[in-house]
Amino acid sequence: MCGRYASTLPPELMVELFKLLKSIDMVPRYNIAPTQPIAAIWEAHGRREAHFARWGLVPGWVKDPRDFPLLVNARVETMAEKPAFRDGLKHGRCIVPASGYYEWHTNPDKSKQPYYITMQDGAPMALAGVYASWMGPNGEEIDSVATITVPANEQLSAIHHRMPAILRGDEIDAWLNVREVRAAEAAQLAIPLENGAVKFHPVSTRVNSARDDDAGLIEPAELVKPEPKLKKAAGGQMSLF
């Protein structure tokens, strides 16, 4: 899955790269977590604009978002069948601009090592997603987003078995074109990237806390080897064996 990411693109660069009509005020973020507001791009009435939305989908038919589970990711294999994502795939496709994302590898001792993953060429990522708008009984409105995940390619499977669906070039235009590109066609765009398309490095476990949000989080860190577990031998002596 993709549960944390960074987005440091200047607003004017987002406008140029993603063909937006206008920019939105953004500051660099290095540890974006679920339930936080994120920048997402979608088309409506022929206009492609960036919006702030909650990361964690709330479908329009939900009665009370407080009683609804947190839907951060949608699996490409089942999103066309799940009621929460089905309408979004048809009418509410979006992209989430990112500079890179984090994934956690589970070590043999069950500890988790975070990695920061970026495009090999340093280009920004366009994470495929779906959005929904929820209207409350008192007129309150929540725009929300879930990102799409696919099976990891061979390169990334050493870290985790899933990865976000990352779109490039014409794929972005087709994904956002809900007027002419049907859901089944769009779903075929959400596939793993080829091996070698991304690069990654280990980072500090400080990223585990959503309270930390600074440029140091994406810097390479040394892998910490787990210390051997000492077992008690007969007579109370400690042994490595």
C-alpha positions as CSV (number, residue, x, y, z in Angstrom):
1,M,0.0,0.0,0.0
2,C,1.0,3.6,-0.1
3,G,0.4,5.2,3.3
4,R,2.8,8.2,3.3
5,Y,4.2,10.4,0.6
6,A,6.0,13.7,0.0
7,S,5.0,16.5,-2.3
8,T,7.4,19.4,-2.8
9,L,6.4,20.6,-6.3
10,P,6.1,24.4,-6.6
11,P,2.5,25.4,-7.5
12,E,3.6,27.0,-10.8
13,L,5.4,23.8,-11.8
14,M,2.2,21.8,-11.1
15,V,0.3,24.1,-13.4
16,E,2.8,23.5,-16.2
17,L,3.2,19.8,-15.8
18,F,-0.4,18.8,-15.3
19,K,-2.0,21.5,-17.6
20,L,-4.0,23.2,-14.8
21,L,-6.1,26.3,-15.3
22,K,-4.8,27.7,-12.1
23,S,-2.6,26.9,-9.1
24,I,-3.4,26.4,-5.5
25,D,-1.3,27.6,-2.6
26,M,0.9,24.8,-1.4
27,V,3.9,24.4,0.8
28,P,6.4,21.6,0.6
29,R,5.4,18.6,2.6
30,Y,7.6,15.6,3.4
31,N,5.4,13.3,5.4
32,I,1.8,13.5,4.2
33,A,-0.4,11.0,6.1
34,P,-4.0,9.7,5.8
35,T,-6.9,12.0,6.9
36,Q,-4.7,15.1,6.1
37,P,-5.7,17.5,3.3
38,I,-3.8,16.8,0.1
39,A,-3.7,18.3,-3.4
40,A,-5.6,16.3,-6.0
41,I,-6.3,17.1,-9.6
42,W,-9.5,16.2,-11.5
43,E,-11.5,17.5,-14.5
44,A,-15.1,18.8,-14.2
45,H,-17.0,20.5,-17.0
46,G,-13.9,20.5,-19.2
47,R,-11.8,22.2,-16.6
48,R,-8.8,20.6,-15.0
49,E,-8.0,22.1,-11.6
50,A,-6.2,21.2,-8.4
51,H,-8.3,20.9,-5.2
52,F,-7.6,20.2,-1.6
53,A,-9.2,17.0,-0.5
54,R,-9.1,14.6,2.5
55,W,-6.9,11.6,2.0
56,G,-9.3,8.9,2.9
57,L,-12.4,8.4,0.7
58,V,-15.9,9.2,1.9
59,P,-18.5,8.2,-0.8
60,G,-21.4,10.5,-1.2
61,W,-23.9,7.8,0.1
62,V,-22.3,7.6,3.5
63,K,-24.6,8.9,6.3
64,D,-21.9,9.9,8.8
65,P,-18.2,9.9,7.9
66,R,-17.3,9.4,11.6
67,D,-18.8,5.9,11.4
68,F,-17.2,5.0,8.1
69,P,-13.9,3.1,7.8
70,L,-10.8,4.9,6.5
71,L,-10.3,4.1,2.8
72,V,-6.9,5.3,1.9
73,N,-6.1,2.9,-1.0
74,A,-8.2,1.1,-3.6
75,R,-6.9,-2.2,-5.0
76,V,-7.0,-2.1,-8.8
77,E,-8.1,-5.8,-8.9
78,T,-11.4,-5.1,-7.0
79,M,-12.1,-1.3,-7.3
80,A,-14.6,-1.8,-10.2
81,E,-16.7,-4.1,-7.9
82,K,-16.5,-2.3,-4.5
83,P,-19.4,0.1,-4.0
84,A,-17.1,2.6,-2.3
85,F,-14.9,2.9,-5.4
86,R,-17.1,1.9,-8.3
87,D,-18.6,5.3,-9.0
88,G,-15.3,7.0,-8.6
89,L,-13.7,4.8,-11.3
90,K,-16.5,5.8,-13.6
91,H,-17.0,9.5,-12.9
92,G,-14.4,10.6,-10.2
93,R,-10.9,9.8,-11.4
94,C,-8.1,12.0,-10.2
95,I,-4.4,12.2,-9.8
96,V,-2.3,13.0,-6.7
97,P,1.0,14.8,-7.5
98,A,3.9,13.5,-5.5
99,S,7.7,13.8,-5.3
100,G,8.0,10.3,-3.9
101,Y,6.4,7.9,-1.5
102,Y,7.4,5.8,1.5
103,E,7.1,2.1,2.0
104,W,8.0,-0.1,4.9
105,H,9.9,-3.4,4.6
106,T,9.4,-6.0,7.3
107,N,12.7,-7.4,8.6
108,P,13.1,-11.0,9.7
109,D,12.9,-9.8,13.3
110,K,9.5,-8.1,12.5
111,S,10.9,-4.6,12.8
112,K,10.1,-2.3,9.9
113,Q,12.5,-0.2,7.8
114,P,11.1,2.7,5.8
115,Y,12.3,3.4,2.3
116,Y,11.7,6.5,0.2
117,I,10.9,5.7,-3.5
118,T,11.1,8.2,-6.3
119,M,11.2,8.1,-10.1
120,Q,14.6,7.1,-11.5
121,D,14.8,10.3,-13.6
122,G,13.7,12.5,-10.8
123,A,10.4,13.4,-12.4
124,P,7.3,14.1,-10.3
125,M,4.9,11.2,-9.8
126,A,1.2,11.3,-10.7
127,L,-0.5,8.8,-8.4
128,A,-3.8,7.5,-9.8
129,G,-6.8,8.0,-7.6
130,V,-10.5,8.4,-7.3
131,Y,-12.4,11.1,-5.5
132,A,-15.9,11.7,-4.1
133,S,-17.8,14.7,-2.7
134,W,-19.9,14.2,0.5
135,M,-22.6,16.6,1.5
136,G,-23.8,16.7,5.1
137,P,-27.2,17.5,6.4
138,N,-26.2,21.0,7.3
139,G,-24.7,21.8,4.0
140,E,-21.1,20.9,4.9
141,E,-19.1,19.4,2.1
142,I,-16.0,17.0,2.1
143,D,-14.0,16.3,-1.0
144,S,-12.0,13.1,-0.4
145,V,-9.6,10.9,-2.3
146,A,-8.3,7.3,-2.3
147,T,-5.1,6.3,-4.2
148,I,-5.0,3.2,-6.4
149,T,-2.6,0.4,-5.7
150,V,-1.3,-2.4,-7.9
151,P,0.9,-5.5,-7.4
152,A,4.5,-4.4,-7.0
153,N,6.9,-5.0,-9.8
154,E,9.9,-7.3,-9.3
155,Q,12.2,-4.4,-8.3
156,L,9.9,-3.2,-5.5
157,S,8.6,-6.5,-4.3
158,A,11.8,-6.8,-2.2
159,I,10.3,-4.0,-0.1
160,H,6.6,-4.6,-0.3
161,H,4.1,-6.6,-2.3
162,R,2.0,-3.5,-3.4
163,M,2.8,-0.2,-5.0
164,P,0.8,2.9,-6.1
165,A,-0.4,3.1,-9.7
166,I,1.8,5.8,-11.2
167,L,0.7,7.4,-14.5
168,R,2.8,9.1,-17.1
169,G,2.2,11.2,-20.2
170,D,-0.9,10.3,-22.2
171,E,-2.0,8.0,-19.4
172,I,-2.7,11.0,-17.2
173,D,-4.9,12.6,-19.9
174,A,-6.8,9.3,-20.4
175,W,-7.3,8.7,-16.7
176,L,-8.7,12.1,-16.1
177,N,-11.0,12.1,-19.1
178,V,-14.1,10.6,-17.5
179,R,-16.3,11.9,-20.3
180,E,-14.8,9.8,-23.1
181,V,-12.7,7.0,-21.4
182,R,-14.8,4.3,-19.8
183,A,-14.0,2.8,-16.5
184,A,-12.9,-0.5,-17.9
185,E,-10.4,1.3,-20.2
186,A,-9.2,3.5,-17.4
187,A,-8.6,0.5,-15.1
188,Q,-6.2,-1.0,-17.7
189,L,-4.0,2.1,-17.2
190,A,-3.4,1.2,-13.6
191,I,-0.5,-1.2,-13.9
192,P,2.9,-1.7,-12.2
193,L,5.8,0.4,-13.6
194,E,8.5,-1.5,-15.4
195,N,11.6,-2.5,-13.4
196,G,14.1,0.2,-13.2
197,A,11.6,3.1,-13.5
198,V,12.1,4.0,-9.8
199,K,14.9,4.2,-7.3
200,F,14.8,3.9,-3.5
201,H,16.9,4.3,-0.4
202,P,16.4,3.6,3.3
203,V,15.3,6.6,5.5
204,S,15.0,7.4,9.1
205,T,12.3,5.8,11.2
206,R,11.3,9.4,12.2
207,V,8.9,9.1,9.2
208,N,6.9,6.8,11.3
209,S,5.5,9.8,13.2
210,A,3.2,12.0,11.2
211,R,4.2,14.8,13.5
212,D,7.6,14.9,11.8
213,D,7.6,16.8,8.5
214,D,10.9,18.1,7.3
215,A,13.4,17.7,4.4
216,G,15.6,15.4,6.5
217,L,13.0,12.6,6.3
218,I,13.8,11.9,2.6
219,E,17.6,11.8,3.2
220,P,19.3,8.4,3.0
221,A,19.9,6.7,6.3
222,E,22.0,3.7,7.2
223,L,20.3,0.4,7.6
224,V,20.2,-0.6,11.3
225,K,21.1,-4.2,11.7
226,P,19.0,-5.9,14.4
227,E,21.1,-6.9,17.4
228,P,21.3,-10.6,18.0
229,K,19.0,-11.9,20.7
230,L,20.6,-13.3,23.7
231,K,19.3,-16.5,25.2
232,K,19.7,-17.7,28.7
233,A,21.9,-20.8,28.9
234,A,22.0,-23.3,31.8
235,G,23.4,-21.7,35.0
236,G,22.1,-18.2,34.1
237,Q,24.8,-17.5,31.6
238,M,23.8,-15.5,28.4
239,S,24.5,-17.1,25.1
240,L,24.1,-16.1,21.4
241,F,23.3,-19.7,20.5
